[in-house]
Amino acid sequence: MSERPTGTAARDTQSLSLAISPCPNDTFAFHALAHGLVPDAPAMTVTFADIDVLNSRAAERRDDLVKVSYGALPWLLADYQLLTSGGALGRGCGPLVLTAGRTDLRGARVAIPGTRTTAYLLFRLWAADRGVASIDVVPFEKIMPAVQEGRYDAGLVIHESRFTYPSYGLTALADLGDWWEEQTSLPIPLGAILARRELDGAALSAAVRASVAAGFADPSASADYVLAHSQEMAPDVVDAHIKLYVNEFSLDLGDEGFAAIETLLARAADADLVPRLSQPLR
């Protein structure tokens, strides 16, 4: 998906740039902030892009606030700080490994949505001894059709694909969220909200928290905005998506949320998948 700016085209000195995905959890969580409905919060100029693009934008330091994969965090903390609200963590919401009936991955060709994603880290940790032959990055909306058509033996999917994969005739070989929870008893950390280090992280965390709380208080207020960016998802899928990915961790990471993030990145570093964190998370 291409980047899609909204709001004023020109950024002025009193607004901040915000880059998020068009997925329902982000548009729901940031509706109030994006529309100037959070008292005393700065104005936002919003850009929408897929998560792999957002990870790249953060690496290029293009935005003041940006949604990224937790898997990308080790490369970004020199320039960005982690906000304690607005992100996506939870239980029962992990990536799925899908096949067209195959029951193992020995010699398999696997399509993934990006190499700096939580999904990829979880897949590499889970599949370490499963004999995967090759891994290719494929735009996430093209992964299920590619597996259905036999161009890949398996696909790693995220987001709304959890709800729609049966329509492609695919089966879930593994739920990496369930695997992670069995391994750690912790929620799965998926998407983080970062802000430039020179900005007031505490104030921005509070503003994002207020935006999420406004969404919970009146879900109907954001309904048109969410549907306008939901890539033609059915309304019931949109609702399920929001309920799955927007939760108490979106209001505040808390000790359990930080523990989940630190555990994931420590295990990934132990497996030489990411660098050790260069900055403390809090």
C-alpha positions in Angstrom: 0.0 0.0 0.0 1.3 3.5 -0.8 1.6 6.2 1.8 -1.5 8.3 2.2 -1.2 11.6 3.9 -4.3 13.1 5.4 -5.1 16.5 7.0 -3.2 19.6 6.1 -0.5 19.1 3.4 1.9 21.5 5.0 3.2 20.9 8.4 3.4 24.0 10.6 5.5 24.6 13.7 2.6 23.7 16.0 1.8 20.3 14.5 3.5 16.9 14.7 3.7 14.3 12.0 2.0 10.9 12.9 2.5 7.8 10.8 0.2 4.8 11.5 -1.3 1.9 9.6 -4.8 2.1 8.1 -5.8 -1.0 10.1 -8.9 -0.6 12.3 -6.9 -0.8 15.6 -4.8 2.2 14.7 -7.6 4.4 13.2 -9.8 3.5 16.2 -7.1 4.3 18.7 -5.9 7.6 17.1 -9.2 9.0 15.8 -9.6 11.5 18.6 -5.9 12.6 18.4 -6.0 12.9 14.6 -9.1 15.0 14.7 -8.0 17.5 17.4 -10.4 16.0 20.0 -7.8 15.6 22.8 -7.5 18.7 24.9 -4.1 20.4 24.9 -2.6 17.8 22.5 -0.7 19.1 19.5 -2.2 19.0 16.1 -1.3 16.0 14.0 -0.6 15.6 10.3 -1.4 11.9 9.6 0.2 9.5 7.1 -1.1 6.0 6.5 1.2 3.2 5.4 1.7 -0.6 5.8 3.8 -1.7 8.7 6.9 -2.5 6.6 6.8 1.0 5.2 6.3 2.4 8.7 9.4 0.5 9.9 11.4 2.1 7.0 10.0 5.6 7.7 11.2 5.2 11.4 14.6 4.1 10.3 14.8 7.2 8.1 13.5 9.4 11.1 10.8 10.8 8.9 8.0 11.2 11.5 7.6 12.7 15.0 5.3 9.8 16.1 5.3 6.5 14.3 3.8 3.0 14.6 6.4 0.3 14.2 6.8 -3.4 14.8 8.4 -4.3 18.2 10.7 -6.4 16.1 12.2 -3.2 14.6 12.8 -1.5 18.0 16.5 -2.4 18.5 17.4 -0.4 15.4 15.3 2.7 16.4 15.9 3.5 20.0 18.9 5.9 19.3 16.4 8.3 17.7 13.0 7.3 19.2 11.5 6.7 22.6 8.8 4.1 23.3 5.4 5.6 24.3 3.5 3.7 27.0 0.2 3.9 25.2 -1.3 3.4 21.7 0.5 0.1 20.8 -0.8 -3.4 20.2 -0.1 -6.2 22.7 -2.4 -8.9 23.8 -3.4 -12.5 24.1 -4.9 -14.7 21.4 -3.8 -12.2 18.7 -0.6 -13.7 17.4 0.6 -14.3 13.8 -0.5 -17.5 12.1 1.5 -19.9 9.9 -0.9 -20.9 7.1 -0.6 -23.8 4.6 -2.9 -25.3 2.0 -2.9 -28.5 4.0 0.8 -29.2 4.5 1.5 -30.4 8.0 5.3 -29.6 8.3 7.8 -27.1 7.0 10.7 -29.2 6.1 12.0 -27.9 2.7 9.2 -25.3 2.6 9.2 -22.0 0.9 7.6 -19.4 3.3 6.2 -16.0 2.6 6.5 -13.4 5.4 5.3 -9.8 5.6 8.7 -8.3 6.7 12.0 -9.1 8.3 11.8 -6.4 11.1 8.4 -7.5 12.4 7.4 -9.3 15.6 5.8 -11.9 13.4 9.2 -12.7 11.8 11.0 -12.9 15.1 8.4 -15.3 16.5 8.5 -17.4 13.3 12.3 -17.7 13.4 12.2 -18.7 17.1 9.4 -21.2 16.5 10.8 -22.6 13.3 14.5 -22.8 14.3 14.6 -26.6 13.9 11.8 -27.2 11.4 13.9 -27.3 8.2 12.5 -24.3 6.4 14.2 -24.0 3.0 13.7 -20.3 2.1 11.9 -17.2 3.4 10.8 -14.3 1.1 9.2 -11.0 2.0 5.8 -10.6 0.3 3.3 -7.7 0.8 1.0 -9.1 3.5 -2.2 -8.8 1.4 -0.6 -11.1 -1.3 0.5 -13.8 1.1 -2.7 -15.8 1.3 -3.3 -15.8 -2.5 0.3 -16.9 -3.0 -0.1 -19.9 -0.7 -3.5 -20.7 -2.1 -2.0 -20.8 -5.6 1.0 -22.9 -4.6 3.7 -20.3 -5.2 4.6 -20.7 -1.5 4.3 -23.7 0.8 3.4 -21.6 3.8 2.6 -18.0 4.7 3.1 -16.0 7.9 0.0 -13.7 8.3 -1.0 -10.9 10.6 -3.9 -8.5 11.3 -7.3 -9.3 9.7 -5.9 -12.4 8.0 -6.7 -14.2 11.3 -10.3 -13.9 10.4 -10.3 -14.4 6.7 -7.9 -17.2 5.9 -10.6 -20.0 5.7 -12.1 -18.3 2.7 -8.8 -19.0 0.8 -9.0 -22.7 1.7 -6.0 -22.5 4.0 -5.4 -24.1 7.4 -3.4 -22.8 10.4 -0.4 -25.0 10.9 0.6 -22.9 14.0 -0.7 -20.0 16.1 2.5 -18.2 17.1 0.6 -16.2 19.7 -0.5 -19.4 21.5 3.0 -20.8 21.2 4.5 -17.6 22.7 2.0 -17.6 25.6 2.7 -21.2 26.3 6.5 -20.5 26.4 6.4 -17.3 28.5 2.9 -16.8 30.0 3.2 -13.2 28.7 1.1 -11.2 26.1 2.5 -11.0 22.6 4.0 -7.6 21.7 3.1 -6.6 18.2 3.1 -2.9 17.4 4.8 0.0 19.3 4.2 3.7 19.2 7.4 5.7 19.1 8.2 9.5 19.5 11.3 11.4 18.7 13.6 11.5 21.7 13.6 15.3 21.8 9.8 15.4 22.3 8.0 15.2 25.6 7.3 11.4 25.8 5.2 11.6 29.0 2.9 14.3 27.5 2.5 12.4 24.2 1.8 9.1 26.0 -0.9 10.9 28.0 -2.4 12.4 24.8 -2.4 9.0 23.0 -3.9 7.4 26.1 -6.7 10.0 26.1 -7.4 9.2 22.4 -7.7 5.5 23.1 -9.9 6.2 26.1 -12.1 8.4 23.9 -12.5 5.5 21.4 -13.6 3.2 24.2 -16.0 5.7 25.6 -17.8 6.3 22.3 -16.9 3.7 19.6 -19.5 5.2 17.2 -17.5 8.5 16.9 -14.7 6.8 15.0 -16.8 4.4 13.0 -16.8 6.3 9.7 -13.1 7.1 10.0 -12.2 3.4 10.7 -14.3 2.1 7.8 -12.9 4.7 5.4 -9.4 3.2 5.9 -10.2 -0.4 6.5 -9.3 -1.8 3.0 -12.9 -2.9 2.3 -13.1 -5.2 5.4 -16.5 -6.4 6.3 -17.9 -4.5 9.4 -17.9 -7.6 11.5 -14.2 -8.2 10.7 -13.5 -4.6 11.6 -15.2 -5.0 15.0 -13.4 -8.2 15.7 -10.1 -6.6 14.7 -10.6 -3.7 17.1 -11.7 -5.9 20.0 -8.6 -8.1 19.5 -5.9 -5.5 19.2 -7.1 -2.6 21.2 -7.2 -3.4 24.9 -5.8 -2.5 28.3 -2.2 -2.6 27.0 -3.2 0.1 24.5 -4.0 2.4 27.4 -0.8 1.6 29.3 1.9 -1.1 28.8 2.3 -1.6 32.5 4.9 -4.0 34.0 3.5 -7.0 32.1 3.7 -5.2 28.8 7.3 -4.1 29.4 8.2 -7.7 30.5 6.7 -9.1 27.3 8.7 -6.7 25.1 12.0 -7.2 27.0 11.5 -11.0 26.9 10.9 -11.1 23.1 13.8 -8.9 22.3 16.2 -10.7 24.7 15.3 -14.1 23.1 15.7 -12.7 19.6 19.1 -11.2 20.5 20.1 -14.5 22.0 19.3 -16.1 18.7 21.2 -13.4 16.8 18.1 -12.1 15.1 18.3 -8.5 16.5 21.0 -6.4 18.2 20.9 -6.0 21.9 19.0 -2.9 23.0 21.1 0.2 22.9 18.8 2.2 25.1 16.6 1.3 28.1 12.9 1.0 27.3 11.8 3.0 30.3 
